Amino acid sequence: MLKRELRKKYKNLRAEISPTNASDLSLVLANSLLQIPIWDFFYYHTFLSIEEKNEVDTLPLITLLQGKDKNVVVPKVIDDHLMENYLLTDSTPFKKSPWGVPEPVDGLEIPENKIDVVFVPLLAFDEKGNRVGYGKGFYDAFLHKCRKETVKIGLSFFTADPELISDVNENDVKLDFCVTPEKIYEF
């Protein structure tokens, strides 16, 4: 299936989830992460949820990471396809981007080559670990700058789409894991 078709399908499916159900499922996803062997690392990058798009809420994940004394890194878009990454602290100021994404205003920048684990936003994914995002390429560009051994974990309310993504290209970065409420996929 083409990425544009998957985007449309999963945006519609996600819109049907109630805010209460989305909150409950996000907590299930965060707890499921405890089953993946990622807890000996230092820097954990996570996206910050766009509430209006009914994305997986990463607040339970951030709470889990901070409870384990991990360094949480959050992104800020700086131009059309690039992101900077900042250490999340109690004093990190935030501002919503034009897309509705909470972003750090400033802070301690963490280079991509220091990041050990990335929690990747997505709309859909397939059984091979290919993902479909919103189509802007921010995360693929960012993941290409990370070390090869950086662990990439998708978070999804839905299981893998039964059809493979047919228009994967050389710029697309595959996931290592994807966590859903029903299953943990390892690729």
N, C-alpha and C positions, 0 to 999 in steps of 0.2 A: 504494500500500500504506500502511496506517496505521503510525504511529510505533511503537505497542506491538507490532505484528507484526514490524516490522524489528528492534526491540530484542531480542525473543526469538530471532529467526533468527540475528542476528550475535553475540549472547552465546554461543549454542551453537557457531557456527562458530569463534569465537575460542577457546573452551575446547578445541577439538580441536587447536590448534597446540601443538607441544611447546615447552618453555622454550628449548631450543637453537635451534629454528627461529625462534621469536619474537625471540630475540637477533640472529640473522643478518639477519632481515628488517628489524629496527629500524636496523641499521647501513646496509643498502641504502637505507632511507628517508632517513637523515641525509645520505648521500653524494649522493642524488638532488637534495636541496635546493640543491646547488651550481649547478644548472642554472636556478634561478629568480632573476630580477634583484632580489634583496632585500638585497644586501650593502653598500649605502651608508647604511644606517640606523643608529640609535644604541641604542634600547631594544627588546629582543626578549623577549616574554613567552612562557613555555612552561609547560604543565601538567607536573606530576610524576606519574609512572606509579604506578598501583595494581597492584603485582606480582601480588596474588591474583586480579585480574580479567584477567590476561594482556594488559594494555594494551601499546601500542607503548612501548618503553623509550626515554625521552627523554634518557638519559645520553649516548649518542653525539651527539645534537643539541647538548646543553649543551657537551660537549667541543669540538665543531666551532665553536660560537659563541665560546667562550672562546679557542680557538686563533686566531680572527680578531679578538681584542680587542674583542668586542661586550659590551654590558651586558645581562646575563641577568636577567630579572625573573620571580619565581615567586609563585603565589597562595596565599592563606590565606583560608578561609571564616570569616566573622565572624558571620553569622547565617543564617537560612533561605535567602536568595537573594542574598547579597552577598559579595563578595570584596575583600580588600585585596591589594596587590601590593608585593612587597619585592625589592630588589636582592639578587641572589645573590652572596655573597662567600665567601672561604675560611673565614671565621669565622661564617657563618650557622648558628645552631642549628636543628635540626629536631625535630619531634614528629609522630607519626602521628595523624591525625584519627580520629574514630569510624568513618569510612568506609574507613580504611586508606590515606589519602592523606598522603604526607610533606608537612608544612607548616612554613614558617619560624615560629619562636617570636616573633621580633621582628627589627628591623633598620631599614634606610632605606626608608621607604615611597615608592613611585613612583606619582604620580597617573595615572589612565587616559589623560588627554589628552597625556601624554608618550610613550606606547607606540606604536612604529612598526609592529611586526610581532607578530602573535599566532599561536602554534601551538596549534590548537584540538583538544581531545580529541573523539572521536566513536565511535559504534558502527557507523553506516552513513551513506551519503550518496547523493544521486542525481545524474543528469547535468546538473541545473540549479544545483547548488551548495548545495542544501538539505541539512542534516545532522540526524542523530538522535543525541542524547546519552543520558544516563541519565534525563532527564525532569525534573530539578529546576530547570532554568532558570538556573543559575549563570552559564554562559558567555554566554547571550543577554543577560542583564542587564548583565554586564560589557562585552560588545561594544557595547551601546547607549551606554555612557558613553565609549567610545573615539572618537577623531576618525573622521570619515567615510572619510578616506583611509588609515586603518590597514589594513595588509594582513593578511587572515585566511587561514590555511593549515591545512587539516585533514591529519591523518596517519592512514592506514588500511592495514591488512594486506590489505584486499579492494578490488576495483574497485567502481565505482559500481553501485548496485543498478539492474537494468534497469527496474524500475517506479519511477515518480515517487512521492515522498512526498505522499500525498493530503490529509493534515490539517495542512499548513503554515499558520501564522497570522501576524498582524502583528508579534508579538514575536520571531519566528524571524529570525536574522541569517544571511544566505547567506555562503558561503565565496568567496574570490577564487581560491584554488587548493586542490587536494587531491592529496597525494602518496601513491602506492601503490608496491609493489615493481615493478609492471609499467608504470606510466604516471603522468605528471603531468597532471592536469586543470586547465584554466584556465577560469574562468567569467566 
